[in-house]
């Protein structure tokens, strides 16, 4: 059984570059895989591995400057969610492209999962999903506004174009684990919106704690690991991933004519060129060859 830990923490690293190699080395020693992002503003990512390995890596992160109160969310999987370990250096741990946004200064009012339903059902509240369009497509809260953004960087422009729709409304926002709302609520407060709220711990905590019979969540929640989607109780959902466009697809979508494993699905078939598809096929061939070599090395036929 693999333990999965999703985490983020905003703090000010004076030299985030120097933190990369010790963190990566520890993850490799502890057989922990996944992706962690390091920036001057903090750390973000999802990792998976044996219980002891995850504990060791979390202890290391908590010992980093300003990370003593690190929080994370856990789940389990009976198969490895990631194939390798990456620690990447970034300008932002979640890219919004707004240099004046600083979640360490102030954020919206946190709302616990058990209080979320009452809030979003209030007549004077508008609920905004801050995730990308392909995430919203497979699940969201009832009545939520979908900005239909392709990336989080598009959110400020969408707000500027639509803010008049929400005049005199309280604004409740949510995302997968909470990190985007740390920035989006700070952004709205900076834009003069007074009553801003966000779901503490994000959708994942809500699905973990809220009984399905009492839930206002509809569909599945996209996650950034090999589970692809989860439902109530964080049970793995039915979705697979198109490795051509990284969007979630259902098993029946894999039977469509547009689907080619590792190359395309019905959503992206017309979004990539023939040259792109040739490159994706070659990538897929290299993956298969690598797996075959690994099986031969282990004596598996």
C-alpha atoms as an extended CHARMM CRD file, in Angstrom:
* protein
*
       301  EXT
         1         1  UNK       CA              0.0000000000        0.0000000000        0.0000000000  PROA      1               0.0000000000
         2         2  UNK       CA              1.3110000000        3.4260000000       -0.9770000000  PROA      2               0.0000000000
         3         3  UNK       CA              0.7400000000        6.5530000000        1.0880000000  PROA      3               0.0000000000
         4         4  UNK       CA             -0.0250000000        9.6900000000       -0.9430000000  PROA      4               0.0000000000
         5         5  UNK       CA              0.6300000000       13.1200000000        0.5700000000  PROA      5               0.0000000000
         6         6  UNK       CA             -0.6050000000       16.3320000000       -1.0770000000  PROA      6               0.0000000000
         7         7  UNK       CA              0.8970000000       19.4830000000        0.4020000000  PROA      7               0.0000000000
         8         8  UNK       CA              1.5700000000       23.1550000000       -0.0430000000  PROA      8               0.0000000000
         9         9  UNK       CA              2.9400000000       25.8770000000        2.1790000000  PROA      9               0.0000000000
        10        10  UNK       CA              3.5530000000       29.5580000000        1.5740000000  PROA      10              0.0000000000
        11        11  UNK       CA              6.6770000000       30.8960000000        3.2340000000  PROA      11              0.0000000000
        12        12  UNK       CA              9.6260000000       33.0500000000        2.2080000000  PROA      12              0.0000000000
        13        13  UNK       CA             12.6770000000       30.9990000000        1.2350000000  PROA      13              0.0000000000
        14        14  UNK       CA             15.8110000000       33.1400000000        1.0020000000  PROA      14              0.0000000000
        15        15  UNK       CA             17.5140000000       30.5470000000       -1.2290000000  PROA      15              0.0000000000
        16        16  UNK       CA             15.0310000000       27.9620000000       -2.5230000000  PROA      16              0.0000000000
        17        17  UNK       CA             17.5550000000       26.7140000000       -5.0990000000  PROA      17              0.0000000000
        18        18  UNK       CA             19.7980000000       25.2960000000       -2.3790000000  PROA      18              0.0000000000
        19        19  UNK       CA             16.9050000000       23.2730000000       -0.9620000000  PROA      19              0.0000000000
        20        20  UNK       CA             16.3860000000       21.2220000000       -4.1130000000  PROA      20              0.0000000000
        21        21  UNK       CA             19.2080000000       18.6550000000       -4.0860000000  PROA      21              0.0000000000
        22        22  UNK       CA             18.9480000000       17.5690000000       -0.4200000000  PROA      22              0.0000000000
        23        23  UNK       CA             15.1950000000       17.1530000000       -0.8160000000  PROA      23              0.0000000000
        24        24  UNK       CA             15.5260000000       15.1780000000       -4.0390000000  PROA      24              0.0000000000
        25        25  UNK       CA             18.2570000000       12.9510000000       -2.5700000000  PROA      25              0.0000000000
        26        26  UNK       CA             16.1330000000       12.1560000000        0.4770000000  PROA      26              0.0000000000
        27        27  UNK       CA             13.1040000000       11.2770000000       -1.6480000000  PROA      27              0.0000000000
        28        28  UNK       CA             15.1880000000        8.8820000000       -3.7300000000  PROA      28              0.0000000000
        29        29  UNK       CA             16.7120000000        7.2120000000       -0.6600000000  PROA      29              0.0000000000
        30        30  UNK       CA             13.2460000000        6.7950000000        0.8460000000  PROA      30              0.0000000000
        31        31  UNK       CA             11.6920000000        5.4290000000       -2.4010000000  PROA      31              0.0000000000
        32        32  UNK       CA              9.3230000000        8.3980000000       -2.5460000000  PROA      32              0.0000000000
        33        33  UNK       CA              8.1160000000        9.5250000000       -5.9700000000  PROA      33              0.0000000000
        34        34  UNK       CA              6.0190000000       12.3700000000       -7.3210000000  PROA      34              0.0000000000
        35        35  UNK       CA              6.5820000000       16.0710000000       -7.9550000000  PROA      35              0.0000000000
        36        36  UNK       CA              7.5040000000       18.9120000000       -5.6150000000  PROA      36              0.0000000000
        37        37  UNK       CA              7.7510000000       22.5420000000       -6.7030000000  PROA      37              0.0000000000
        38        38  UNK       CA             10.0850000000       24.9630000000       -4.9380000000  PROA      38              0.0000000000
        39        39  UNK       CA              9.9120000000       28.7390000000       -5.3290000000  PROA      39              0.0000000000
        40        40  UNK       CA             10.8600000000       31.7600000000       -3.2850000000  PROA      40              0.0000000000
        41        41  UNK       CA              7.2140000000       31.8410000000       -2.0970000000  PROA      41              0.0000000000
        42        42  UNK       CA              7.1410000000       28.2540000000       -0.7490000000  PROA      42              0.0000000000
        43        43  UNK       CA              6.6090000000       24.5980000000       -1.6470000000  PROA      43              0.0000000000
        44        44  UNK       CA              3.8250000000       22.6470000000       -3.3610000000  PROA      44              0.0000000000
        45        45  UNK       CA              3.3210000000       19.1200000000       -4.6610000000  PROA      45              0.0000000000
        46        46  UNK       CA              2.1330000000       15.5510000000       -4.2810000000  PROA      46              0.0000000000
        47        47  UNK       CA              4.3360000000       12.6060000000       -3.3390000000  PROA      47              0.0000000000
        48        48  UNK       CA              3.7540000000        8.9020000000       -2.7400000000  PROA      48              0.0000000000
        49        49  UNK       CA              5.7130000000        6.0510000000       -1.2430000000  PROA      49              0.0000000000
        50        50  UNK       CA              5.9920000000        3.7470000000        1.7710000000  PROA      50              0.0000000000
        51        51  UNK       CA              4.6730000000        5.0850000000        5.0770000000  PROA      51              0.0000000000
        52        52  UNK       CA              8.1510000000        5.4750000000        6.5610000000  PROA      52              0.0000000000
        53        53  UNK       CA              9.4540000000        7.2560000000        3.4770000000  PROA      53              0.0000000000
        54        54  UNK       CA              6.6050000000        9.7580000000        3.4270000000  PROA      54              0.0000000000
        55        55  UNK       CA              7.1070000000       10.4470000000        7.1340000000  PROA      55              0.0000000000
        56        56  UNK       CA             10.8180000000       11.1000000000        6.5650000000  PROA      56              0.0000000000
        57        57  UNK       CA             10.2100000000       13.5150000000        3.7010000000  PROA      57              0.0000000000
        58        58  UNK       CA              7.4540000000       15.3780000000        5.5590000000  PROA      58              0.0000000000
        59        59  UNK       CA              9.7350000000       15.7370000000        8.5880000000  PROA      59              0.0000000000
        60        60  UNK       CA             12.4370000000       17.1650000000        6.3260000000  PROA      60              0.0000000000
        61        61  UNK       CA             10.0330000000       19.6990000000        4.8000000000  PROA      61              0.0000000000
        62        62  UNK       CA              8.7130000000       20.7410000000        8.2200000000  PROA      62              0.0000000000
        63        63  UNK       CA             12.3080000000       21.5080000000        9.2310000000  PROA      63              0.0000000000
        64        64  UNK       CA             12.7260000000       23.9530000000        6.3140000000  PROA      64              0.0000000000
        65        65  UNK       CA             12.5790000000       27.6820000000        7.1610000000  PROA      65              0.0000000000
        66        66  UNK       CA              9.0220000000       28.7550000000        7.9850000000  PROA      66              0.0000000000
        67        67  UNK       CA              7.5000000000       25.2810000000        7.4090000000  PROA      67              0.0000000000
        68        68  UNK       CA              7.0430000000       24.0700000000       10.9940000000  PROA      68              0.0000000000
        69        69  UNK       CA              3.2540000000       24.3370000000       10.6990000000  PROA      69              0.0000000000
        70        70  UNK       CA              3.0630000000       22.5140000000        7.3600000000  PROA      70              0.0000000000
        71        71  UNK       CA             -0.2640000000       20.7760000000        6.7350000000  PROA      71              0.0000000000
        72        72  UNK       CA             -0.9500000000       18.0320000000        4.2130000000  PROA      72              0.0000000000
        73        73  UNK       CA             -3.6890000000       15.6690000000        3.0720000000  PROA      73              0.0000000000
        74        74  UNK       CA             -3.2030000000       11.9200000000        2.7950000000  PROA      74              0.0000000000
        75        75  UNK       CA             -4.7220000000        9.0970000000        0.8000000000  PROA      75              0.0000000000
        76        76  UNK       CA             -3.6760000000        5.5470000000       -0.0790000000  PROA      76              0.0000000000
        77        77  UNK       CA             -3.3520000000        3.5410000000       -3.2580000000  PROA      77              0.0000000000
        78        78  UNK       CA             -2.6050000000       -0.1120000000       -3.9320000000  PROA      78              0.0000000000
        79        79  UNK       CA             -0.5100000000        0.7910000000       -6.9780000000  PROA      79              0.0000000000
        80        80  UNK       CA              2.2910000000        3.3650000000       -7.3970000000  PROA      80              0.0000000000
        81        81  UNK       CA              0.7510000000        6.7350000000       -8.3530000000  PROA      81              0.0000000000
        82        82  UNK       CA              3.9880000000        8.1160000000       -9.8440000000  PROA      82              0.0000000000
        83        83  UNK       CA              6.8010000000        6.7050000000      -11.9480000000  PROA      83              0.0000000000
        84        84  UNK       CA              9.6560000000        8.9570000000      -10.7890000000  PROA      84              0.0000000000
        85        85  UNK       CA             10.6230000000       11.7610000000       -8.4320000000  PROA      85              0.0000000000
        86        86  UNK       CA             10.9890000000       15.3860000000       -9.5760000000  PROA      86              0.0000000000
        87        87  UNK       CA             11.8310000000       18.4860000000       -7.5690000000  PROA      87              0.0000000000
        88        88  UNK       CA             11.4100000000       21.5150000000       -9.8010000000  PROA      88              0.0000000000
        89        89  UNK       CA             12.4460000000       25.1180000000       -9.2990000000  PROA      89              0.0000000000
        90        90  UNK       CA              9.7230000000       27.6120000000      -10.2080000000  PROA      90              0.0000000000
        91        91  UNK       CA              8.9290000000       31.3230000000      -10.0220000000  PROA      91              0.0000000000
        92        92  UNK       CA              5.6020000000       30.4610000000       -8.3440000000  PROA      92              0.0000000000
        93        93  UNK       CA              4.3840000000       27.2820000000       -6.6740000000  PROA      93              0.0000000000
        94        94  UNK       CA              1.0030000000       27.8990000000       -8.3310000000  PROA      94              0.0000000000
        95        95  UNK       CA              1.1700000000       30.2210000000      -11.3060000000  PROA      95              0.0000000000
        96        96  UNK       CA             -1.1570000000       33.2010000000      -11.2730000000  PROA      96              0.0000000000
        97        97  UNK       CA              1.1860000000       35.7790000000      -12.7870000000  PROA      97              0.0000000000
        98        98  UNK       CA              0.2340000000       38.5070000000      -10.2920000000  PROA      98              0.0000000000
        99        99  UNK       CA              3.3950000000       39.7340000000       -8.5290000000  PROA      99              0.0000000000
       100       100  UNK       CA              1.4350000000       41.7260000000       -5.9220000000  PROA      100             0.0000000000
       101       101  UNK       CA             -0.5180000000       38.7040000000       -4.7060000000  PROA      101             0.0000000000
       102       102  UNK       CA              0.8290000000       37.4820000000       -1.3570000000  PROA      102             0.0000000000
       103       103  UNK       CA             -1.1840000000       34.8540000000        0.5700000000  PROA      103             0.0000000000
       104       104  UNK       CA              1.0720000000       35.3630000000        3.5730000000  PROA      104             0.0000000000
       105       105  UNK       CA             -0.3620000000       38.8820000000        3.9820000000  PROA      105             0.0000000000
       106       106  UNK       CA             -4.0740000000       37.9690000000        4.0330000000  PROA      106             0.0000000000
       107       107  UNK       CA             -6.5400000000       35.5050000000        2.5490000000  PROA      107             0.0000000000
       108       108  UNK       CA            -10.2830000000       34.9800000000        2.5660000000  PROA      108             0.0000000000
       109       109  UNK       CA            -12.2560000000       33.5270000000        5.4590000000  PROA      109             0.0000000000
       110       110  UNK       CA            -11.6670000000       29.7890000000        5.8020000000  PROA      110             0.0000000000
       111       111  UNK       CA            -14.8270000000       27.6680000000        5.7990000000  PROA      111             0.0000000000
       112       112  UNK       CA            -14.7910000000       24.1750000000        7.3070000000  PROA      112             0.0000000000
       113       113  UNK       CA            -16.3160000000       21.3800000000        5.1820000000  PROA      113             0.0000000000
       114       114  UNK       CA            -19.2380000000       20.9350000000        7.6010000000  PROA      114             0.0000000000
       115       115  UNK       CA            -20.1740000000       24.6200000000        7.1730000000  PROA      115             0.0000000000
       116       116  UNK       CA            -19.6720000000       24.7950000000        3.4070000000  PROA      116             0.0000000000
       117       117  UNK       CA            -23.1240000000       23.6120000000        2.3030000000  PROA      117             0.0000000000
       118       118  UNK       CA            -24.9630000000       26.2460000000        4.3160000000  PROA      118             0.0000000000
       119       119  UNK       CA            -22.7130000000       28.9870000000        2.9630000000  PROA      119             0.0000000000
       120       120  UNK       CA            -23.0160000000       28.1540000000       -0.7260000000  PROA      120             0.0000000000
       121       121  UNK       CA            -26.7920000000       27.7370000000       -0.4760000000  PROA      121             0.0000000000
       122       122  UNK       CA            -27.2010000000       31.3020000000        0.8010000000  PROA      122             0.0000000000
       123       123  UNK       CA            -28.9780000000       33.6330000000       -1.6260000000  PROA      123             0.0000000000
       124       124  UNK       CA            -26.3380000000       36.3450000000       -1.2950000000  PROA      124             0.0000000000
       125       125  UNK       CA            -23.3980000000       34.0420000000       -2.0660000000  PROA      125             0.0000000000
       126       126  UNK       CA            -21.8430000000       33.2890000000       -5.4520000000  PROA      126             0.0000000000
       127       127  UNK       CA            -19.6970000000       30.1410000000       -5.6400000000  PROA      127             0.0000000000
       128       128  UNK       CA            -16.7100000000       30.1710000000       -8.0040000000  PROA      128             0.0000000000
       129       129  UNK       CA            -14.6730000000       27.1450000000       -9.0800000000  PROA      129             0.0000000000
       130       130  UNK       CA            -11.0810000000       28.3470000000       -9.5180000000  PROA      130             0.0000000000
       131       131  UNK       CA             -9.8320000000       25.2050000000      -11.2730000000  PROA      131             0.0000000000
       132       132  UNK       CA             -9.1260000000       24.6810000000      -14.9610000000  PROA      132             0.0000000000
       133       133  UNK       CA            -11.8950000000       23.8060000000      -17.4200000000  PROA      133             0.0000000000
       134       134  UNK       CA            -10.9190000000       20.1390000000      -17.8380000000  PROA      134             0.0000000000
       135       135  UNK       CA            -11.0460000000       19.6620000000      -14.0540000000  PROA      135             0.0000000000
       136       136  UNK       CA            -14.4590000000       21.3040000000      -13.7010000000  PROA      136             0.0000000000
       137       137  UNK       CA            -15.7900000000       19.1630000000      -16.5690000000  PROA      137             0.0000000000
       138       138  UNK       CA            -15.8210000000       15.9680000000      -14.4860000000  PROA      138             0.0000000000
       139       139  UNK       CA            -17.1810000000       17.3960000000      -11.2380000000  PROA      139             0.0000000000
       140       140  UNK       CA            -17.9970000000       20.5190000000       -9.2260000000  PROA      140             0.0000000000
       141       141  UNK       CA            -20.2840000000       21.8350000000       -6.4810000000  PROA      141             0.0000000000
       142       142  UNK       CA            -23.9300000000       22.3890000000       -7.2940000000  PROA      142             0.0000000000
       143       143  UNK       CA            -24.5720000000       25.9200000000       -8.5070000000  PROA      143             0.0000000000
       144       144  UNK       CA            -20.8870000000       26.7720000000       -8.9260000000  PROA      144             0.0000000000
       145       145  UNK       CA            -19.7490000000       29.2480000000      -11.5710000000  PROA      145             0.0000000000
       146       146  UNK       CA            -17.2580000000       27.7800000000      -14.0540000000  PROA      146             0.0000000000
       147       147  UNK       CA            -14.8650000000       30.4840000000      -15.3620000000  PROA      147             0.0000000000
       148       148  UNK       CA            -13.9110000000       28.1000000000      -18.2110000000  PROA      148             0.0000000000
       149       149  UNK       CA            -10.2540000000       29.0400000000      -17.8510000000  PROA      149             0.0000000000
       150       150  UNK       CA             -7.5410000000       26.9550000000      -19.4800000000  PROA      150             0.0000000000
       151       151  UNK       CA             -5.0470000000       27.8690000000      -16.7430000000  PROA      151             0.0000000000
       152       152  UNK       CA             -5.0370000000       29.6300000000      -13.3800000000  PROA      152             0.0000000000
       153       153  UNK       CA             -3.1280000000       32.4840000000      -15.0050000000  PROA      153             0.0000000000
       154       154  UNK       CA             -6.3640000000       33.3270000000      -16.8820000000  PROA      154             0.0000000000
       155       155  UNK       CA             -8.3740000000       33.8740000000      -13.7020000000  PROA      155             0.0000000000
       156       156  UNK       CA             -7.5750000000       37.5950000000      -13.0960000000  PROA      156             0.0000000000
       157       157  UNK       CA             -8.6590000000       38.5300000000      -16.6380000000  PROA      157             0.0000000000
       158       158  UNK       CA            -11.8590000000       36.4870000000      -16.2460000000  PROA      158             0.0000000000
       159       159  UNK       CA            -12.6310000000       38.2450000000      -12.9580000000  PROA      159             0.0000000000
       160       160  UNK       CA            -12.0970000000       41.6820000000      -14.5120000000  PROA      160             0.0000000000
       161       161  UNK       CA            -14.5290000000       40.8330000000      -17.3090000000  PROA      161             0.0000000000
       162       162  UNK       CA            -17.1810000000       39.3340000000      -15.0300000000  PROA      162             0.0000000000
       163       163  UNK       CA            -16.9200000000       41.1080000000      -11.6730000000  PROA      163             0.0000000000
       164       164  UNK       CA            -20.0100000000       43.2460000000      -12.2730000000  PROA      164             0.0000000000
       165       165  UNK       CA            -22.1140000000       40.0470000000      -12.2940000000  PROA      165             0.0000000000
       166       166  UNK       CA            -21.2710000000       39.5380000000       -8.6410000000  PROA      166             0.0000000000
       167       167  UNK       CA            -21.8810000000       43.0470000000       -7.3210000000  PROA      167             0.0000000000
       168       168  UNK       CA            -23.1460000000       43.0170000000       -3.7070000000  PROA      168             0.0000000000
       169       169  UNK       CA            -22.5220000000       39.2830000000       -3.4420000000  PROA      169             0.0000000000
       170       170  UNK       CA            -20.3770000000       37.3950000000       -0.9820000000  PROA      170             0.0000000000
       171       171  UNK       CA            -17.8520000000       35.2990000000       -2.9150000000  PROA      171             0.0000000000
       172       172  UNK       CA            -17.0830000000       31.6830000000       -1.9610000000  PROA      172             0.0000000000
       173       173  UNK       CA            -14.2410000000       29.9760000000       -3.8200000000  PROA      173             0.0000000000
       174       174  UNK       CA            -12.8580000000       26.4660000000       -3.9040000000  PROA      174             0.0000000000
       175       175  UNK       CA            -10.1690000000       24.3550000000       -5.5900000000  PROA      175             0.0000000000
       176       176  UNK       CA             -8.6800000000       20.8640000000       -5.2970000000  PROA      176             0.0000000000
       177       177  UNK       CA             -6.5640000000       21.2190000000       -2.1700000000  PROA      177             0.0000000000
       178       178  UNK       CA             -6.7950000000       24.9020000000       -1.2740000000  PROA      178             0.0000000000
       179       179  UNK       CA             -3.6520000000       26.3910000000       -2.7910000000  PROA      179             0.0000000000
       180       180  UNK       CA             -5.2560000000       28.2750000000       -5.6830000000  PROA      180             0.0000000000
       181       181  UNK       CA             -7.7660000000       29.8270000000       -3.3000000000  PROA      181             0.0000000000
       182       182  UNK       CA             -4.9410000000       31.1730000000       -1.1540000000  PROA      182             0.0000000000
       183       183  UNK       CA             -3.9820000000       33.3220000000       -4.1230000000  PROA      183             0.0000000000
       184       184  UNK       CA             -7.4030000000       33.9570000000       -5.6560000000  PROA      184             0.0000000000
       185       185  UNK       CA             -8.9170000000       35.1690000000       -2.3710000000  PROA      185             0.0000000000
       186       186  UNK       CA             -5.9270000000       37.4460000000       -1.7510000000  PROA      186             0.0000000000
       187       187  UNK       CA             -6.3640000000       38.7730000000       -5.2810000000  PROA      187             0.0000000000
       188       188  UNK       CA            -10.0790000000       39.5330000000       -4.7970000000  PROA      188             0.0000000000
       189       189  UNK       CA             -9.4210000000       41.2470000000       -1.4770000000  PROA      189             0.0000000000
       190       190  UNK       CA             -6.8900000000       43.4100000000       -3.3090000000  PROA      190             0.0000000000
       191       191  UNK       CA             -9.5680000000       44.2150000000       -5.8760000000  PROA      191             0.0000000000
       192       192  UNK       CA            -11.8390000000       45.5970000000       -3.1700000000  PROA      192             0.0000000000
       193       193  UNK       CA            -14.1310000000       42.6010000000       -2.6120000000  PROA      193             0.0000000000
       194       194  UNK       CA            -14.9370000000       42.6220000000        1.1010000000  PROA      194             0.0000000000
       195       195  UNK       CA            -16.6150000000       39.2830000000        1.8160000000  PROA      195             0.0000000000
       196       196  UNK       CA            -14.4480000000       36.4850000000        0.4280000000  PROA      196             0.0000000000
       197       197  UNK       CA            -14.5120000000       32.8670000000        1.6240000000  PROA      197             0.0000000000
       198       198  UNK       CA            -12.8080000000       29.6370000000        0.6480000000  PROA      198             0.0000000000
       199       199  UNK       CA            -13.1910000000       25.9580000000        1.4460000000  PROA      199             0.0000000000
       200       200  UNK       CA            -10.5110000000       24.9630000000        3.9380000000  PROA      200             0.0000000000
       201       201  UNK       CA             -8.5630000000       21.9740000000        2.6900000000  PROA      201             0.0000000000
       202       202  UNK       CA            -10.2830000000       22.1800000000       -0.6680000000  PROA      202             0.0000000000
       203       203  UNK       CA            -12.4300000000       19.5900000000       -2.3840000000  PROA      203             0.0000000000
       204       204  UNK       CA            -10.2410000000       16.7260000000       -1.1740000000  PROA      204             0.0000000000
       205       205  UNK       CA            -10.8970000000       17.4400000000        2.4860000000  PROA      205             0.0000000000
       206       206  UNK       CA            -14.6080000000       17.9440000000        1.7850000000  PROA      206             0.0000000000
       207       207  UNK       CA            -14.8540000000       14.5700000000        0.0130000000  PROA      207             0.0000000000
       208       208  UNK       CA            -12.9150000000       12.9100000000        2.8080000000  PROA      208             0.0000000000
       209       209  UNK       CA            -15.0530000000       14.2830000000        5.6460000000  PROA      209             0.0000000000
       210       210  UNK       CA            -18.5280000000       14.9130000000        4.2110000000  PROA      210             0.0000000000
       211       211  UNK       CA            -20.9290000000       11.9360000000        4.0000000000  PROA      211             0.0000000000
       212       212  UNK       CA            -22.1110000000       11.3740000000        0.4340000000  PROA      212             0.0000000000
       213       213  UNK       CA            -25.7770000000       11.6680000000        1.4850000000  PROA      213             0.0000000000
       214       214  UNK       CA            -25.1490000000       15.2020000000        2.8060000000  PROA      214             0.0000000000
       215       215  UNK       CA            -22.8880000000       16.3200000000       -0.0230000000  PROA      215             0.0000000000
       216       216  UNK       CA            -23.4210000000       19.1140000000       -2.5430000000  PROA      216             0.0000000000
       217       217  UNK       CA            -20.5640000000       17.7940000000       -4.6900000000  PROA      217             0.0000000000
       218       218  UNK       CA            -21.5250000000       16.4260000000       -8.1040000000  PROA      218             0.0000000000
       219       219  UNK       CA            -19.2690000000       14.0740000000      -10.0840000000  PROA      219             0.0000000000
       220       220  UNK       CA            -15.6010000000       13.2910000000       -9.5050000000  PROA      220             0.0000000000
       221       221  UNK       CA            -12.5890000000       15.3750000000       -8.4920000000  PROA      221             0.0000000000
       222       222  UNK       CA             -9.5610000000       15.4340000000      -10.8000000000  PROA      222             0.0000000000
       223       223  UNK       CA             -6.2590000000       14.7210000000       -9.0360000000  PROA      223             0.0000000000
       224       224  UNK       CA             -2.7340000000       15.0970000000      -10.3400000000  PROA      224             0.0000000000
       225       225  UNK       CA             -1.5290000000       11.5190000000       -9.9830000000  PROA      225             0.0000000000
       226       226  UNK       CA             -2.2440000000        8.1550000000      -11.5710000000  PROA      226             0.0000000000
       227       227  UNK       CA             -5.5780000000        7.8530000000       -9.7730000000  PROA      227             0.0000000000
       228       228  UNK       CA             -6.8080000000       10.6370000000      -12.1360000000  PROA      228             0.0000000000
       229       229  UNK       CA            -10.0530000000       11.1730000000      -10.1890000000  PROA      229             0.0000000000
       230       230  UNK       CA            -11.5120000000       10.4930000000       -6.7520000000  PROA      230             0.0000000000
       231       231  UNK       CA            -14.9870000000       10.5600000000       -5.2300000000  PROA      231             0.0000000000
       232       232  UNK       CA            -16.4050000000       10.6000000000       -1.7110000000  PROA      232             0.0000000000
       233       233  UNK       CA            -14.1200000000        8.9680000000        0.8050000000  PROA      233             0.0000000000
       234       234  UNK       CA            -11.3170000000        9.6690000000       -1.7050000000  PROA      234             0.0000000000
       235       235  UNK       CA            -12.1940000000        6.4170000000       -3.4500000000  PROA      235             0.0000000000
       236       236  UNK       CA            -10.4950000000        6.1890000000       -6.8540000000  PROA      236             0.0000000000
       237       237  UNK       CA            -12.8190000000        7.2090000000       -9.6710000000  PROA      237             0.0000000000
       238       238  UNK       CA            -13.4450000000        5.7230000000      -13.1370000000  PROA      238             0.0000000000
       239       239  UNK       CA            -11.3100000000        8.1340000000      -15.1650000000  PROA      239             0.0000000000
       240       240  UNK       CA             -8.1460000000        7.4620000000      -17.1200000000  PROA      240             0.0000000000
       241       241  UNK       CA             -5.7610000000       10.0620000000      -18.5200000000  PROA      241             0.0000000000
       242       242  UNK       CA             -5.1610000000       10.9060000000      -22.1530000000  PROA      242             0.0000000000
       243       243  UNK       CA             -1.3820000000       11.2250000000      -22.3160000000  PROA      243             0.0000000000
       244       244  UNK       CA             -1.6790000000       13.3470000000      -25.4210000000  PROA      244             0.0000000000
       245       245  UNK       CA             -3.4660000000       16.2490000000      -23.7170000000  PROA      245             0.0000000000
       246       246  UNK       CA             -3.4070000000       15.2560000000      -20.0080000000  PROA      246             0.0000000000
       247       247  UNK       CA             -7.2000000000       15.4830000000      -19.7520000000  PROA      247             0.0000000000
       248       248  UNK       CA             -9.3730000000       12.9550000000      -17.8960000000  PROA      248             0.0000000000
       249       249  UNK       CA            -11.3350000000       10.5080000000      -20.0340000000  PROA      249             0.0000000000
       250       250  UNK       CA            -13.7160000000        7.6580000000      -19.2460000000  PROA      250             0.0000000000
       251       251  UNK       CA            -13.2060000000        3.9990000000      -20.2480000000  PROA      251             0.0000000000
       252       252  UNK       CA            -15.8670000000        4.3440000000      -22.9600000000  PROA      252             0.0000000000
       253       253  UNK       CA            -13.9070000000        7.2670000000      -24.4480000000  PROA      253             0.0000000000
       254       254  UNK       CA            -11.0140000000        4.8730000000      -25.0500000000  PROA      254             0.0000000000
       255       255  UNK       CA            -13.2550000000        2.8930000000      -27.4330000000  PROA      255             0.0000000000
       256       256  UNK       CA            -13.8180000000        5.8730000000      -29.7120000000  PROA      256             0.0000000000
       257       257  UNK       CA            -12.0930000000        6.1040000000      -33.0830000000  PROA      257             0.0000000000
       258       258  UNK       CA            -10.2330000000        9.2510000000      -32.0750000000  PROA      258             0.0000000000
       259       259  UNK       CA             -8.4720000000        7.5160000000      -29.1990000000  PROA      259             0.0000000000
       260       260  UNK       CA             -4.8870000000        6.3140000000      -29.6290000000  PROA      260             0.0000000000
       261       261  UNK       CA             -3.0460000000        5.3270000000      -26.4750000000  PROA      261             0.0000000000
       262       262  UNK       CA             -0.4520000000        7.9310000000      -25.5380000000  PROA      262             0.0000000000
       263       263  UNK       CA             -1.2930000000       10.0310000000      -28.5980000000  PROA      263             0.0000000000
       264       264  UNK       CA             -4.8380000000       11.4400000000      -28.7110000000  PROA      264             0.0000000000
       265       265  UNK       CA             -8.4450000000       11.3280000000      -27.5520000000  PROA      265             0.0000000000
       266       266  UNK       CA            -11.6870000000       12.8170000000      -28.8430000000  PROA      266             0.0000000000
       267       267  UNK       CA            -10.9170000000       16.0580000000      -26.9880000000  PROA      267             0.0000000000
       268       268  UNK       CA             -7.4700000000       16.6930000000      -28.4560000000  PROA      268             0.0000000000
       269       269  UNK       CA             -7.4810000000       14.8710000000      -31.8130000000  PROA      269             0.0000000000
       270       270  UNK       CA             -7.7980000000       18.1840000000      -33.6840000000  PROA      270             0.0000000000
       271       271  UNK       CA             -5.5880000000       20.1960000000      -31.3360000000  PROA      271             0.0000000000
       272       272  UNK       CA             -2.2540000000       18.6520000000      -32.3040000000  PROA      272             0.0000000000
       273       273  UNK       CA             -0.4420000000       18.4540000000      -35.6230000000  PROA      273             0.0000000000
       274       274  UNK       CA              0.6200000000       15.2850000000      -37.4400000000  PROA      274             0.0000000000
       275       275  UNK       CA              4.1780000000       16.0530000000      -36.3410000000  PROA      275             0.0000000000
       276       276  UNK       CA              3.0220000000       16.2210000000      -32.7190000000  PROA      276             0.0000000000
       277       277  UNK       CA              1.2720000000       12.8890000000      -33.0330000000  PROA      277             0.0000000000
       278       278  UNK       CA              4.3840000000       11.2870000000      -34.5480000000  PROA      278             0.0000000000
       279       279  UNK       CA              6.3820000000       12.6060000000      -31.6080000000  PROA      279             0.0000000000
       280       280  UNK       CA              3.8350000000       11.2400000000      -29.1360000000  PROA      280             0.0000000000
       281       281  UNK       CA              3.9560000000        7.8210000000      -30.8470000000  PROA      281             0.0000000000
       282       282  UNK       CA              7.7400000000        7.7660000000      -30.5750000000  PROA      282             0.0000000000
       283       283  UNK       CA              7.4900000000        8.7290000000      -26.9150000000  PROA      283             0.0000000000
       284       284  UNK       CA              5.0480000000        5.8660000000      -26.3630000000  PROA      284             0.0000000000
       285       285  UNK       CA              7.3660000000        3.4210000000      -28.1330000000  PROA      285             0.0000000000
       286       286  UNK       CA             10.2380000000        4.4870000000      -25.8690000000  PROA      286             0.0000000000
       287       287  UNK       CA              8.0630000000        3.9480000000      -22.7990000000  PROA      287             0.0000000000
       288       288  UNK       CA              7.1680000000        0.4350000000      -23.9600000000  PROA      288             0.0000000000
       289       289  UNK       CA             10.7990000000       -0.3900000000      -24.7250000000  PROA      289             0.0000000000
       290       290  UNK       CA             11.8710000000        0.8430000000      -21.3130000000  PROA      290             0.0000000000
       291       291  UNK       CA              9.2550000000       -1.3410000000      -19.6260000000  PROA      291             0.0000000000
       292       292  UNK       CA             10.3150000000       -4.3560000000      -21.6330000000  PROA      292             0.0000000000
       293       293  UNK       CA             13.9600000000       -3.8430000000      -20.6870000000  PROA      293             0.0000000000
       294       294  UNK       CA             12.9410000000       -3.5650000000      -17.0510000000  PROA      294             0.0000000000
       295       295  UNK       CA             10.9930000000       -6.8230000000      -17.2180000000  PROA      295             0.0000000000
       296       296  UNK       CA             13.9180000000       -8.6040000000      -18.9130000000  PROA      296             0.0000000000
       297       297  UNK       CA             16.2620000000       -7.3050000000      -16.1980000000  PROA      297             0.0000000000
       298       298  UNK       CA             13.9510000000       -8.7690000000      -13.5540000000  PROA      298             0.0000000000
       299       299  UNK       CA             13.5950000000      -12.0550000000      -15.4610000000  PROA      299             0.0000000000
       300       300  UNK       CA              9.8980000000      -11.4630000000      -16.2350000000  PROA      300             0.0000000000
       301       301  UNK       CA              8.4840000000      -12.7130000000      -19.4900000000  PROA      301             0.0000000000
